[in-house]
């Protein structure tokens, strides 16, 4: 009887540890992370402001899964170098694209000249009530974001669970960060780490496999790897299906 009681206590303890590991904040960029923006080119980015805004297939579902069943104080912080003049339209875009409710940090171009300083200060502000709060960070792989990916672990030691950079442009990998092409790679990695469920990963996967418009997965302006292979150390049938789909898109360009 005592042995059974000990096993029950051990099980409850393991659940509490597992739960605590799942409590984290999601820190995200906006342009070319959630919204197709082509922000590597200022002129084209400006033209896109007047076009129909699109998100990336699978990203709303990924963010829903990452923020699912979190404690009330666990939040989604959206931090963007885009001017605060676009805050309201960005808020409508987030809602219409079915992203989770976010707390917004948009830059004032007149007073916040440095994107790096603005984003580091915004994360400090976002986590001010959670000085030891853990976070997952998702940005694009612009030069500024790669620099941030190197700085954030230094500025927030022990608080960063993972950093993901959307591979909009073909660049060398950033130490400590994982580049991704679609939401699937992030979902797969988070599933491996036990932070989203098998059901959640399957949900993200099916949305990607069902997408008929390849530009909603990978915009025409974005890097499209013909050797795409997220299935290393992941022998999943659906993984190979995603690989086949993305490779076909890239090989047709």
NORDAQUI-V346161 format. One record per pair of residues at least 4 apart in sequence whose ideal C-beta (glycine too) atoms are under 7 Angstrom apart, sorted by the first residue. I is the first residue (numbers start at 1). J is the second residue. Records with the same first field share a line. If there is no record, write none. Layout:
BEGIN
I = J + J
END
This chain:
BEGIN
1 = 5
2 = 6
3 = 7
4 = 8
5 = 9
6 = 10
7 = 11
8 = 12
9 = 13
10 = 14
11 = 15
12 = 16
13 = 17
14 = 18
15 = 19
16 = 20
17 = 21
18 = 22
19 = 23
22 = 195
23 = 70 + 71 + 74 + 134
24 = 74 + 134 + 135 + 136 + 161
25 = 74 + 75 + 77 + 127 + 133 + 134 + 135
26 = 63 + 66 + 67 + 76 + 77 + 136
27 = 77 + 79 + 123 + 135 + 137
28 = 33 + 34 + 78 + 138
29 = 33 + 79 + 80 + 138 + 139 + 140 + 145
30 = 34 + 35 + 78 + 80 + 82 + 90
31 = 35 + 37 + 39 + 80 + 82
32 = 36 + 37 + 39 + 140 + 166 + 168
33 = 138 + 139 + 140 + 166
34 = 55 + 59 + 99
35 = 53 + 55 + 93
36 = 54 + 56 + 219
37 = 45 + 48
38 = 44 + 45 + 48 + 221
39 = 45 + 142
40 = 142 + 168 + 169
41 = 45
42 = 46
43 = 47
44 = 48
47 = 51
53 = 93
54 = 216
55 = 59 + 60 + 97
56 = 183 + 216 + 217
57 = 207 + 208 + 211 + 216 + 217
58 = 62 + 182 + 183 + 184 + 204 + 207 + 208
59 = 63 + 183
60 = 64 + 97 + 98 + 99
61 = 65 + 203 + 204 + 207
62 = 66 + 183 + 186 + 187 + 204
63 = 67 + 76 + 99 + 100
64 = 68 + 100
65 = 187 + 196 + 200 + 203 + 204
66 = 136 + 190 + 196
67 = 76 + 100
68 = 200
70 = 74
73 = 130
75 = 103
76 = 100 + 101 + 102 + 103
77 = 102 + 103 + 105 + 126
78 = 102 + 103 + 104 + 105
79 = 105 + 119 + 122 + 123
80 = 106 + 107
81 = 107 + 115 + 118
82 = 86 + 90 + 106 + 107
83 = 106 + 107 + 109
84 = 106 + 107 + 108
86 = 90
87 = 91 + 104 + 106
88 = 92
89 = 93
90 = 94
91 = 95 + 104
92 = 96
93 = 97
94 = 99 + 102
103 = 126
105 = 122 + 126
107 = 112 + 118
108 = 112
112 = 118
114 = 118
115 = 119 + 144
116 = 120 + 144 + 147 + 148 + 151
117 = 121
118 = 122
119 = 123 + 148
120 = 124 + 151 + 155
121 = 125
122 = 126
123 = 127 + 156
124 = 128
127 = 131 + 133
132 = 159
133 = 159
134 = 159 + 161
135 = 159 + 160 + 161
136 = 161 + 162
137 = 152 + 160 + 163
138 = 164
139 = 145 + 148 + 149 + 165
140 = 145 + 165 + 166 + 168
141 = 145 + 146 + 165 + 166 + 167 + 168 + 169 + 171 + 179
142 = 146
143 = 147
144 = 148
145 = 149 + 165
146 = 150 + 165 + 171 + 174
147 = 151
148 = 152
149 = 163 + 165 + 174 + 176 + 177
150 = 174
151 = 155
152 = 156 + 160 + 163
153 = 157 + 160 + 176
156 = 160
163 = 176 + 177
164 = 177 + 178 + 180 + 186
165 = 174 + 177 + 179
166 = 180
167 = 179 + 180 + 181 + 223
168 = 222 + 223
169 = 223
170 = 223
173 = 179
178 = 189
180 = 185 + 186
181 = 185 + 218 + 225 + 228 + 246
182 = 208 + 217 + 246
183 = 187 + 204 + 208
184 = 188 + 204 + 205 + 208 + 230 + 242
185 = 189 + 230
186 = 190
187 = 191 + 196 + 201 + 204
188 = 192 + 201 + 230 + 234 + 239
189 = 193
190 = 195 + 196
191 = 196 + 198 + 201
196 = 200 + 201
198 = 202
199 = 203
200 = 204
201 = 205
202 = 206 + 238
203 = 207
204 = 208
205 = 209 + 238 + 242
206 = 210
207 = 211
208 = 217 + 242
209 = 241 + 242 + 245
211 = 216 + 217
214 = 218 + 249
215 = 219 + 220
217 = 249
218 = 222 + 224 + 249
224 = 249 + 250 + 253
225 = 250
226 = 247 + 250 + 251
228 = 243 + 246 + 247 + 250
229 = 243
230 = 239 + 242 + 243
231 = 239 + 240 + 243
234 = 239
237 = 241
238 = 242
239 = 243
240 = 244
241 = 245
242 = 246
243 = 247
244 = 248
245 = 249
246 = 250
247 = 251
248 = 252
END
